[in-house]
Amino acid sequence: MKPDRIAMLMLIALLSVGLLAGCSDDDDSDDPAGPGGGGGEDTTAPEVISFAPTSGETGVAADESIVITFSEAMDPATADGEITLSTGAVTDLTWTDDRTVSVDHAAWSEGAEVTVTVGTGIADTAGNPLETARSVTFYVASTDLVFLGSDPEDGAVDVNRSTIVTLLFSDEMNLDTFDGAVTLTDEAQTDLAFQLHEGDGSLVIVDPDEDLPADETISLTVAATVQDFAGRSLDAPVSVSFTTGQDVDTTPPSIVGFEPASGQEIDPGTTYLRITFSEGVIPDSVTPRRIDAAFFGLVENQDADPVWSDDYTTLTVPLPTPLPAGLPMEVTFADYRDLAGNVQSASATWTATVAGTADYYPLEDGHRFEYEEYSAWGNVGDDTPVDESTYRAYIQFDAMGGGEFHRTWYDETYTSPDDWEIMQKSASALEYLGFGEVDGDETIEVVFDEPLTFVTLPPAGTWSDQADATVPGEGTMTLTGEGEFVSESDLLWLPGGEGHPELFWKDVRLVVIEHTIAAGPDLVETGVDSLWLAPTVGIVRYSTYNVDEMADEWDYDAGTVAVPGIR
């Protein structure tokens, strides 16, 4: 084995364990009381924090089970008769955990509109009932493409003159087929100018260019020639009319509250984030402008979907529990619209930190992660690379027992191991125990005489350590590392774009480590390594520069998280 292989395999140019380490779908809090969790007497009413299918969802299978998630542990005995359907009958309730119930039912008819209601008789384990009945309406899949309804609905009166019109179809529509197929007219049948936008799911938005005329009947038609993406045309043309009033809405909506409140330290048992708006908003316009990547991953990688109130003034986002200790969270909203189309361009930001100490290098068995890597090497004295490459790295953490982990490089199918590092945690540091590699038919593993401190946890101050390793065919070598915590800041991961938020790693700690490898009195290698460590995540970015003193060559490696939180 070449001496520089030691530096490649076990020193500082390392990637992270993933962002979901330490999280599970189980609520381990003893007595979560509302969003803050915590113990003590529970006097807080439970909340419905998720329905599946979601409000306005189309194409639902006729036999699909309904899944309802609550904010805290519920008493199943109180659920009988409290979960009802507008169409069909409930045949069975199955509690998959103490906060989640799966509702089976008689099969719905094709194209049926189904409203699920959770009544106020259902209660948590402390006896607190639901304060307000919650409901959701969705639509069963149909063979034909059909129009399901509008807002304002047909026949509505005293409609605000600044309104937009949303049209709901039974499947996602191809807006290219709407050209010339939609008319919007006033009482004198004069055409009114408008723009068409694709809404969330199967919604199409008709957005008038100007305020509608006062006290007039407005008519909207859609020809049956419009199609969905499967090429199906409507079964019949659409005709909607409503009467305007005098009012003109020029005030944009605003966020008037977060629950939990912004800036709080929250309990790991917190089950939801609720956002309250000053008025009803268009749901698909409420997307984060900026959000920290760890929080984004937690929300996106759970099964439960957010729930809107019936008037679209509150959005409840379920959170997986327990939340990772010490996790800093941040999300910024802007450019959302009310039902009259007024846009709020000012930003509103929510921040919170989960109680406890953050783990900057979590270890969890079986977690898999992908990284984008760049490598280059050249001759000392010449910065131009002789060779360079980019590739994906596929990493998995494997528990070996006794607190020991292997961090293993695999092929893209995670079946053939290549190299691995052996590591464990002490009370205050991540320690390296050795490394291994597969070289053809030969497997080589090197174990240090004693653990080598890799990085202090949490990263702070300075540290240094030294260890010897007996390398087959090379003899004994001494590895020395001196580390320093440099700074803490946010680190951009993915820039925002149309419909996509900016993603960043929050409160990342940069550490820099200088290392040497010596064989007796002879210096084998020197290097400087930089690691960007995100709380509850691990290394989200790194760079290493090593000089092989014997070969008079340098090598450089840099990487960044490509796909975080793969399970």
N, C-alpha and C positions, 0 to 999 in steps of 0.2 A: 504494500500500500504506500502511495506517495505521502510524504509528510504533510503537504498542503491539503490532503483529504481530511485531516483532523479539523482544520479550520472550516472547511466546507460543511462538514457534517454536524459539528457540535458547538461551534461558537455562534456568533451573534446574529447572523443573517437569517432570522427565523420568522415564521409567519404566526398568525394567531389561531387559537381555538375560536369557535364561532360565537356570534352575538347572542344566540339563544341558550348558551350554556347556563345551567342553573335554573332554567324556567321549566315549568310543567303546567299542565292544564288543571291541576288539583289545587283547591283552595285550602291551604294549611292553616289559615288563621283560625283561632279558637272561636271567636265570636265577632265576625266582621259586621260593623254597624254602618251601613251606607258606604259611600265611596272611600271613607277614611279607614275602614276596618277598625281593628283595635278591640280590646276586651272591655270588660265592664258590662253593666246591664244594658241589654239591647232594647231601645225604645224607638228605633228608626224603622219606618215602613220600608218593605222591600220594593224593588223596582224591576220592571221588565227591561232588560238591557239588550236583548237580541231576539229577533224572530227570523226563522228560515222556513219557508221562503220569505223574502223581504217585501215591503210595501211597494205595490206597483209592478212587481215582478211578473213577467209573462212566460209562457211556454212551460209551466209547471206540470210535471207528470201527474197523471190522474191518481196514482197510488203513492205519491211522495209523502213521506212522513213530515209532520211539522215539528220543528225543534224550537223550544222556547227556553231562554236562559234568563235567570234572575240574578239580582245583585248579591244575594246572600242565601244561606241554606234555608230551604223551605220545608214545610210540613206536608208531606204527600197526602195525608188524610184530608186536608182542607181543599184539595184540588178537584175532588169529585163534583161534577156539575158546574164548575167555575170556568172551564175551558170549553167554549162552544163554537160551532161552525154555522155559518149562514146557509151553507149547502152541504148535504151529507151529514153523517152522524159519527161522533167519536166512538171508536170501538175499543181503544186501549190507551192507557197512559203508562209509559215506562220511564222511570227516573234513572238516567245514565250516571248521574252523580247528584249530590244534594242541592245543586243549583240549576240543573238542566233536565227538562222533561221532553220526551219524544211522544208525539201524539199520532196514533194510527186512526184510520177512518175508513168508512165505506168509500169505494172508488167514486171520484167525481165524474160528471159528464164532460164531454169534450167542450172546450171553450167556456166553461163555467166561471163565474166571478165568485170568489170565495173570500169571506171575511172571517177571520179568527179573532175571538174576543176572550180576554182573560179578565174575569170578574173580580170584584173587590172582596169576595169571600175567601180567596186564597191567602194564606198567611205564612210567615216565616216560623222557624222553630221556637221563637220567643213569643209567638202569638200575635205579632204585629201584622195586620192585614194590608193588602195593597190599597193605597190611598185612592187611586183613580183607575178605573177600568182601562185597559190598553187593548188596542185592536190593530190589525193589519189586513189589507185587502190585496189579493193577487189573482192571477188568471190562469186557468188550466189550458194546456196546449190544445190547439185546434188544427184540423186539416186545412181549413180555409184561412186565408189572411183576412182579418176583420178589424174594423175600427171599434175601439173599446170605450172611448169617452174623451171629453175635453175639459179644460179649465181655462176660462169660465165654461160652465156646462151649458148645454143647449137650453135656452129659455131663461137664463139668468138675467136679473135686472139690477139697475143701479151699479153697474160695473165701472170701476175706476177707469178714467180715460187713458191712463198710462199703461194699461194692462198689456201683457203679452198673452198669446194663446198657446197652450200646450195641447198636443194631440197624442193620444196613446193608442198604439196599434198592437196586434197580437204577436208581432215579431219585429225585430230590428229592421228598419226601413233603409232602402237605398236612396239617399237624397238626390242622386243624379237623375232619378226617374220623376222627380217632382217638378222639374223645369216646365213651366207653362201649365201645370196641372192644378195649381192652387189659385183661388181668387179670394180677395178680401174687399168687400164693398160697403159703402154707407147706405143710408135709407134711400137715396136717389139713384142707387146702383152705380155710383161713381167708384172707380177702382182706387183703392188705397195702397200706397207703396209699402213694402215689407221686406224683411230678410228672413230666410229659413236657416235654422240651426239644428244640428243633431243634438238631442238631449240624452239623458242617461237611459240606457237600455233601449226600450222601444218607443221612447218619446221623440216627437218632432216639435220644434218650437217655431211659432210664427211671431215675428217681432216687428210690429209696425214702425215705420221710419219716424212718424210723428204721433203726437197724442191724438186719440180718436175724437171725432166730433161729439159734442155734448148732446144728451137726450135723444139719441138716435139708435135705431136698430141696425146692428152691424151683422153682416152675413159672411160666412166663410164656407167655401166649398173645396173639396178635393176630389179630383176625377178618379174613377176606378182603375185607371191605367197605371197608377203608381205601384211600385213593386217593393218587396223585401229583397234581401240579398240572396234568397233562394230562387228568385225570379217569379214568385207568385204575385199576381195582381189582386187588388181588393175585390171582395165578393160583391160590393155595391159602393157607389159614390158616397162621399161624406157631405153632410150639410148641417152646419151649426149656426145658430143666430143668438144674439144676446143684445140687451139694451144698456147703453151707457148712462151714467149719471152726469153730475156736474164736476165732480172732484178730479183733480190732477195731482198725481203723486210724483213729487220731484225730490223727495228725501231718501237718500240711500239707507239701507239697513245698517245695523251695527251690532257688534257682539257686546252684550250687556252683562255677561257673567260666565265664569267657568266654575265647575264643581268637580273636583276640589279646586279651591281658589288658587290663582297663580302665585308662585313664589313660596309654596308650602313644602315642608317635608311630609311625605305621605307614608302611610303604612303599607308594607308589602302585600297586605290583603285587600288593597283598594281594587274594586271590581269594575269601575267605569270612570270615564271622563265625559261630563255633560257640558255642552256649549249652548248657551241661550242667546237668541237673537232678538232685536227690538221689534221685529215683525217677521212674517212669513218670508222665506227665501226659496229660491230655486235649488233643489237638493244637489243637482249635478254641478252647480256653480261653486259649491263649498268644498274646495280641495285645498290642501295646504300649499302655501307658497314656498315654505321652507320647513324642514323637519329633520331632527337628528336621526341618523340612520338606525341606531339601536332601537329607539322607540318605534320607528317606522316598521322595522322588521318584526317587532313583537306584535303590533296591531295587524299587520298584513298576513302573518303566518299562523293566525288562529282561525278556527272554523266559524266563529260567531261574527255576524255582520252588524253594523251600526243600525240604530232605530231612530226614525224621525217621529216627532209628534204629529198628530193629525193636521195641525195648522202650520206645520213646517217652521215652528219657532224654536224648537229644541232638537238637538242631535245628541244621542247617547251612544258613546263609543265604548263597547265592552273591552276590558283589559284582561289579559291572562294572569292568573294568580298561581303562586305568589310571584310578585314582581321581583327582579333581581335586586338584592341589597345594594344600596349606594348608586343605583342607576340614575343619572341625570337625564331629564326629558325636556324637550322643547319643540313647540310647533307654532308656526305663524300662519295666520289666515289673512287673505286680502283678495280683492277682485271678485267677491261674491255678489249676487244680485237678488233683489227682492222680486215679488211676483209682478211688479210693474216694470221690471227691467232696469231699475236704478242700480248702479254699480258702486260698491264701497271699495275705494282704492286704498284707503288708509289701512295699515297693518294692525293686527291685534295678536299678541304673543302670549302663550301659556307656557310656564316653566314649572317644574317640580322635581324634587329629588326623593328617591325612595330611601326610607330610613335604613341605616346600617352602613357598613364599610364595603366599598366597592372592591370586587376582585378584578385585578388588571391582567390576570392570566388564568382564566377558568379552565379546569380540566373536566371533561365529561366523556364517558365512554361512548364510542360509536359515532360521535359527531364528525361530519364530513364537510370540507370547505374547499373552494376553488380560489386560486389567486393568479393574477397576471404578473409574470416575471420577465425581467430583462437581465441578460448577462453579457459580459464582455471581458476580454483579456487582451493584454498587450505587453510591450517591453518597457521596463523601467527607463524613464527619461523621454519617453514618447507617449503622449496622451492619445494618439490615434489607435483605435482598437485593431488588433490583428484579426479578431473574429468577434462577432456579436450575434445574439439571437433573442427572440421573444417566444414565450410558450406559456401554457397553463400548467399549474401545479395542482395536484389532487391530494389532499391531506386528510388523514383520519387519526383520531385519538383512540388508542386501544388500552383499556385498563388491564394491567398484568397481575393485579393483586398486591396486597400489602401497601397500597398507596402509590405504587409505581405505575407509570404510564409510558407507553411508546407513542411518539408522534411520528407517524409513518407516511412516507411518500408512496402513492400507488399509481397504477395506470388509471385511465379515465373510467374504468368499470369498477374500480376499488376492489379488484381481486388479486392483483399481482403486486406484492410489496417490493420496493426498491431499496430505500434507505430508511433508517429510523433513528430517533434520538430517545434516550432513556431519561426520564425526569420524575421528580417528585416535589412536593411542597413541604417546607418547614413552616414554623409559626410565622416567619417574617420574610421568606424568600422563596423563589422558584429555584430549585437545585437541579443540576445536571449530574447524572450518574454514569453516563457513557453514551456510546452510539454503536450502530451496526450498519452493515450493507450487504447486499447480495451482489456478488461479482461472478457472473456466469453460474457455474455449479457450486461455487464456494460461498458460504455464509461466514462473515467475519463480524465479531462483536468485541468491542473494547470497553472495559469497565474501569473507571477511575479508582485510584486507591482510596479516595474519600470524595464525598459530594462536592461539587463546584458551584458556588453561588453564581447564578446567572443574572438575576435582577432582584432587588428588594421589593417586597410587596407590603403596602402600596409603594410605588417608586418615589423615593425621597432621598435627599442628601447625596452622599457618595458612598461607595462600597468597593471592596477589592477582595480577591481570593486567588488561591493557587492550588493546583492539583497535578499529580503525576498520572500518566497513562502509559501502560505497556502495550506498544503497537506491534503486532506480529511482523517480523522481518525488519523492524525499525528500532526496536529496543525501547528504553524508557524516555519519555518526553515530558516536559514541564509546561503546563498551560497557566498563564497568568492573565487576569482581567481586572481592569479598574473602571468602574462605572460612575456616572454622574447624572442626576436628574437636572435637566436644563430649563424646561419651561412647561407651562400648561396653556393650551389654547384650543379653539375649535379648528377642525381640519376639514376642508372641502373634500367631498368624495365624488359626487356626481352633480354637475351644474343643472339648474332647472331649465325647462323648455316648455313648449306648448302643451299644456295639460299635465306636466310633470313637475313635481316640486324639486327644489334644490335639496340635496341630501348631504349632510355633513356629520362628522363624528364630534361629539360634544366633550369638552374638557379633556382633550387628549394630552397625555404627558409624554414629552420627548425625553428619552434617555440616550446618552452617548457612552459607548464603552470602547476603551482601547485595550487591545489584547496582544500578547506575544506567545509564540511557541518556540521552545528551545530544546535542543538535544544536547545535554551536557552543557559545555560552554558555548556551543555554536547556536546562533540565532537562526531559526528556521523560517519564521514568518512574523510579520507585524500587521496590524490592521486597526481600522477605526470603523465602528458600526453604530448606526443611528436607528432607534426604534421609536415608533409612535404608538403608544399604548392607550387604548380607549377603555374606560371603566366598564366592567362586565363583559368586555369583548375580547381584549387581547391586542396583539400587534396588527394594526390596520395598514401600516406602511413601514417600510424599512429600506435601508441602503447600507451596503458594506463595501469597504475598499481594503483589500489585502495585498501585501507585497511579499512574494516568495523570495526570500533573501538568497536561497541557494540557486534558484533558476533565474534570478534577476527579472522576474515577471510580476505583473500586477493583474488582479482580477477585480471586477466590479459587479455587484448584483443589486438589483432594486426591485421592489415588488409592492403591490397594493391589493387589497381585497377586491376580488372580482365578483364573487357570488357569496354573500354572507349568509350564515344561518341555514345551510343545507342540512336536512335531517335524513 
